[in-house]
Amino acid sequence: MSEAIDDEVIGIYKGMAKIFFFSILTIITITGGLTAQKSDLFPIHVTGKAGYIDHSGKIVIPLKFDEAWPFSEDLAPVCVNGDWGYIFRNGSFAIKRQFFEAGDFKGGRAHVGIFWKGRKIIESTVGEYGYIDVSGRILKRQMSRDPEFFFGRKLFQTEGNMPNSRTGYLDETGKVAIKPTFLFGREFSEGLACVLDKQGAGFIDTKGDVQIPLTYQQCGRFSEGFASVLAGGFVGFVDKSGNMVVQPQFQWVPGGETRFSEGVAVVQVGESEKPTNDGSRDVTITAEGNIYAAKSGLFGVIDKTGKFIIPPKYVQIGDFHNGLAWVNLGDSYIIHGDTNRWGYINKQGKIVWKSF
């Protein structure tokens, strides 16, 4: 196994998987399924309150929530005093505040956490999970989250995040569709999944057949026909035929992946993070509980030819959605936590809104 593969496996099993990326960046990067439209709104968070701006950076829904997430199917989850509900684009509530968790809408339904009657905690469990429709009607209740299937396949691991664990895939009946023989794997995207074995990383189809040879050091998910791969220590992009369409020249982002969104991709250049001697990430933890990474390079934005449309000058950028991307305007890469210096940029590199 190559040194680069060893580093990735060490990172997964000896510390990188222990640090979660629930920073404000997550607000932007998990919002798949939104449709591009000039009327879309974007969440902002300032001094502990949240609201929404439009594409121009104008505040159109005041800072009156404790938390706010992006719109999906014309509804957005917001939180006040620990209770989540959903609002319309005019800021009024469409579904009253009544949940302890609230996801985005997909296909007319959203996954939510539902309080027990009287908010009683039973056996250390806050309550049930289920799905609601756009009116707030509960469609299904359950005691845990539904497993998510991608292209009819669900990733599973034989021993969780233990070093001897192996990855395989289930079908929608719960039967093993692809045997757990891989050291690592990602969920299926656009019909293919990145997997890693002792030879290297590549892509398989839903039958388990190799479609792009396992010759890379690492790989990401397919998005807009392209997927990132790590070759010779640098990130490039391949298409579904395995052709290298953007030559390897960018830095690998530990714990994350580089992908295309709305025709562009956020990439990192310069010195990347270096692990500590035990394989964990070199981080700083502040008194407020924020976690910052050390020795991070700079981020810019490329088109599908690999040409920079925004030069690498920021310490952190989120994926583009509906024409804007979250950008860290501070000087430290955030792993977990928050920053008071952030904003949104458009594809011309203009900062349309900032928090300070």
C-alpha positions in Angstrom: 0.0 0.0 0.0 1.4 3.4 -0.9 2.4 6.0 1.8 -0.4 8.3 0.7 -3.0 5.5 1.2 -1.6 4.7 4.6 -1.9 8.4 5.6 -5.6 8.5 4.5 -6.4 5.3 6.4 -4.5 6.5 9.5 -6.4 9.8 9.3 -9.7 8.0 9.1 -9.1 5.5 11.9 -6.8 7.5 14.3 -8.4 10.8 14.7 -9.8 12.6 11.7 -13.1 10.7 11.9 -13.4 11.9 15.5 -13.7 15.6 14.6 -17.0 16.6 13.1 -17.6 19.3 10.6 -20.7 20.9 12.1 -19.4 24.5 11.6 -21.4 27.2 9.9 -19.8 25.9 6.7 -22.2 23.0 6.9 -25.1 25.3 6.3 -23.9 25.8 2.7 -22.4 22.4 1.9 -25.2 20.0 2.6 -28.0 21.8 0.7 -28.3 19.5 -2.3 -31.6 19.5 -4.2 -32.1 23.3 -4.3 -33.1 24.7 -7.6 -31.2 27.7 -9.0 -33.4 30.7 -9.0 -32.7 34.4 -8.5 -35.4 34.7 -5.8 -33.6 32.3 -3.5 -32.6 33.4 0.0 -29.4 32.6 2.0 -29.1 32.2 5.8 -26.9 34.6 7.7 -25.9 34.5 11.4 -24.7 37.6 13.3 -24.2 38.0 17.0 -26.2 35.0 17.9 -29.2 35.7 15.6 -30.1 34.4 12.2 -32.0 35.7 9.2 -31.8 35.7 5.4 -30.4 37.8 2.5 -31.1 37.8 -1.2 -28.5 37.5 -4.0 -27.6 41.2 -3.7 -26.8 40.8 0.0 -29.9 42.7 1.2 -31.4 41.4 4.4 -35.0 40.4 3.4 -35.9 38.3 6.5 -34.7 40.0 9.8 -32.3 38.5 12.3 -35.0 37.0 14.5 -34.1 33.3 14.7 -31.5 31.5 16.8 -30.6 29.3 13.9 -31.6 29.2 10.2 -30.9 26.8 7.4 -31.3 27.1 3.6 -34.6 26.9 1.8 -35.6 23.7 0.0 -38.9 23.3 -1.9 -39.8 26.8 -0.7 -39.5 26.0 3.1 -36.6 26.6 5.5 -36.0 25.1 8.9 -35.4 27.7 11.7 -35.0 27.4 15.4 -36.1 29.6 18.3 -35.4 28.7 21.9 -34.5 25.1 20.9 -37.6 24.5 18.9 -37.4 23.9 15.2 -40.1 24.8 12.6 -40.3 25.8 9.0 -40.9 29.3 7.4 -42.1 30.6 4.1 -39.9 32.9 2.0 -41.7 35.9 3.6 -40.5 34.9 7.0 -43.8 33.7 8.4 -44.1 30.2 9.9 -45.5 27.5 7.6 -45.0 24.7 10.1 -45.0 25.7 13.8 -42.0 25.2 16.1 -42.3 21.7 17.5 -39.2 19.6 16.6 -35.8 19.0 18.2 -34.3 18.5 14.7 -35.4 19.5 11.2 -34.0 18.5 7.8 -34.6 20.0 4.4 -37.5 19.0 2.1 -37.0 16.5 -0.7 -39.8 15.2 -2.7 -42.4 16.8 -0.5 -41.2 15.4 2.8 -38.6 16.2 5.4 -37.0 14.2 8.2 -37.6 15.6 11.7 -37.0 14.8 15.3 -40.3 14.8 17.2 -40.5 15.5 21.0 -42.2 13.1 23.2 -45.3 14.3 24.9 -44.4 16.7 27.6 -40.8 16.7 26.3 -40.1 13.7 28.5 -36.7 12.0 27.9 -37.1 8.2 27.8 -34.0 6.0 28.2 -31.7 8.9 27.3 -33.6 9.4 24.0 -35.1 12.8 23.3 -37.9 11.5 21.2 -38.8 9.9 17.9 -37.8 10.5 14.4 -40.2 10.7 11.4 -41.1 12.4 8.2 -43.5 15.3 7.7 -45.2 16.6 4.6 -45.2 20.3 3.6 -48.2 20.9 5.8 -46.4 19.5 8.9 -48.5 16.3 9.0 -46.5 13.4 10.3 -46.1 10.7 7.7 -44.0 8.1 9.6 -42.7 7.6 13.1 -39.7 5.6 14.1 -37.2 5.3 17.0 -34.1 6.1 14.9 -33.1 7.6 11.6 -34.0 6.0 8.4 -31.0 4.5 6.5 -30.5 6.4 3.3 -30.0 4.6 0.0 -28.2 6.0 -3.0 -28.9 4.4 -6.3 -30.4 1.5 -4.5 -27.3 0.9 -2.3 -26.5 1.6 1.3 -22.9 1.6 2.6 -22.2 -0.5 5.7 -19.1 -1.3 7.7 -18.4 -4.6 9.4 -16.7 -3.1 12.5 -17.6 0.6 12.4 -14.5 2.8 12.4 -12.2 0.1 13.8 -9.0 -0.5 11.8 -10.0 -4.0 10.8 -13.4 -2.9 9.5 -14.4 -3.5 5.9 -16.9 -1.7 3.7 -19.7 -3.2 1.6 -23.1 -2.2 0.3 -26.7 -3.4 1.0 -29.6 -3.4 -1.4 -33.0 -2.0 -0.4 -34.2 -5.3 1.1 -31.2 -5.2 3.5 -29.3 -8.0 1.8 -25.6 -7.7 0.9 -25.4 -6.5 -2.7 -21.6 -5.9 -2.7 -19.5 -7.9 -0.3 -17.5 -6.0 2.4 -14.0 -6.3 1.0 -13.0 -2.7 0.8 -10.9 -0.7 3.4 -13.0 2.4 2.8 -15.9 3.5 0.6 -18.2 6.4 -0.1 -21.9 6.4 -0.9 -23.0 6.1 -4.5 -23.2 9.2 -6.6 -24.3 9.3 -10.2 -24.2 5.5 -10.3 -20.7 5.1 -9.1 -19.0 4.8 -5.7 -15.4 5.5 -4.6 -13.8 2.6 -2.8 -10.3 1.9 -1.5 -8.4 -1.4 -1.2 -4.8 -2.4 -0.8 -4.2 -1.6 -4.5 -5.6 1.9 -4.3 -8.8 3.9 -4.8 -11.2 3.9 -7.8 -14.9 3.5 -8.6 -17.3 0.6 -8.8 -20.9 0.4 -10.1 -23.9 -0.8 -8.2 -23.1 -4.4 -9.1 -19.7 -4.1 -7.5 -17.8 -4.1 -10.9 -14.8 -1.8 -11.2 -15.5 0.9 -13.7 -12.5 3.2 -13.0 -9.4 1.2 -12.0 -8.3 1.3 -8.3 -5.1 3.1 -9.1 -5.5 6.4 -7.2 -4.5 7.4 -3.7 -8.0 8.6 -2.9 -11.2 9.7 -4.6 -14.4 11.6 -3.9 -18.0 11.5 -5.1 -19.2 12.2 -8.6 -20.9 15.6 -9.1 -21.9 17.1 -12.5 -20.1 14.2 -14.2 -16.7 14.8 -12.5 -15.1 13.3 -9.4 -11.9 14.3 -7.6 -9.0 11.9 -7.4 -5.7 12.0 -5.6 -2.8 11.1 -7.8 0.9 11.7 -7.0 -0.2 13.7 -3.9 -2.3 16.2 -5.8 -6.0 16.5 -6.7 -7.4 16.3 -10.2 -10.7 15.4 -11.7 -11.9 12.4 -13.8 -15.0 11.8 -15.8 -17.1 8.7 -15.7 -15.0 7.0 -18.3 -11.9 7.5 -16.1 -10.4 10.2 -18.3 -8.4 12.9 -16.4 -10.2 16.1 -17.4 -8.4 18.4 -15.0 -4.8 17.4 -14.3 -3.7 16.8 -10.6 -2.4 20.1 -9.3 -4.4 21.0 -6.2 -4.1 20.0 -2.5 -6.2 17.3 -0.9 -8.4 18.6 1.9 -8.1 16.2 4.9 -11.5 14.9 6.0 -13.3 16.4 3.0 -13.5 16.2 -0.7 -13.5 18.6 -3.7 -16.4 18.5 -6.0 -18.2 20.5 -8.8 -21.3 22.5 -8.0 -23.0 24.8 -10.5 -20.1 24.3 -13.0 -17.4 25.3 -10.6 -15.3 23.7 -7.9 -13.5 25.0 -4.8 -9.9 23.9 -4.7 -7.0 24.4 -2.4 -3.4 25.4 -3.3 -0.3 25.9 -1.1 0.7 24.1 2.0 -2.0 21.7 3.3 -2.5 20.4 6.8 0.0 18.1 8.3 -0.9 15.4 10.8 0.7 15.1 14.2 2.9 12.1 15.1 -0.1 10.0 16.1 -1.9 10.7 12.9 -4.5 13.1 14.2 -5.0 16.6 12.9 -2.9 19.5 14.2 -5.6 21.7 15.7 -6.2 24.6 18.1 -9.2 24.5 20.4 -10.3 27.9 21.7 -12.0 28.7 25.0 -15.3 29.0 23.2 -14.9 25.4 21.9 -14.0 26.4 18.3 -11.5 24.1 16.6 -9.1 25.5 14.0 -6.7 23.6 11.8 -3.1 24.4 11.4 -1.0 25.0 8.2 -3.9 25.2 5.8 -3.5 26.4 2.2 -5.6 28.9 0.4 -8.8 28.3 -1.5 -10.0 29.5 -4.9 -12.6 28.5 -7.5 -12.0 26.8 -10.9 -14.2 26.1 -13.9 -14.4 22.7 -15.6 -11.3 23.4 -17.6 -9.3 23.8 -14.4 -9.0 27.6 -15.0 -9.3 29.8 -11.9 -12.3 32.2 -12.0 -11.6 33.3 -8.4 -7.9 33.2 -7.4 -6.8 31.3 -4.3 -6.9 33.9 -1.6 -9.4 32.6 1.1 -8.7 30.3 4.0 -12.1 28.5 3.4 -14.9 28.5 0.8 -18.1 26.4 0.7 -19.7 25.0 -2.4 -21.7 27.3 -4.7 -25.5 27.0 -4.5 -27.8 29.3 -6.3 -25.0 31.5 -7.4 -23.4 32.2 -4.0 -20.9 30.5 -1.7 -20.1 30.8 2.0 -16.6 32.2 2.5 -14.4 32.4 5.7 -13.0 36.0 5.8 -10.9 35.2 8.9 -7.3 33.8 8.9 -8.0 30.3 10.4 -9.6 27.2 8.8 -12.6 26.2 10.8 -13.1 22.5 11.6 -15.8 22.9 14.2 -17.4 26.1 15.5 -18.0 29.5 14.2 -16.3 32.7 13.1 -17.5 36.3 13.3 -15.7 37.1 10.0 -17.5 35.4 7.1 -19.7 36.2 4.2 -21.0 35.2 0.8 -19.3 35.6 -2.6 -20.6 35.3 -6.1 -18.9 33.6 -9.1 -17.3 36.9 -10.0 -15.5 36.9 -6.7 -17.5 39.8 -5.3 -18.4 39.7 -1.6 -22.1 40.4 -1.6 -22.5 40.3 2.2 -20.2 40.0 5.2 -20.8 39.6 8.9 -18.7 42.5 10.0 
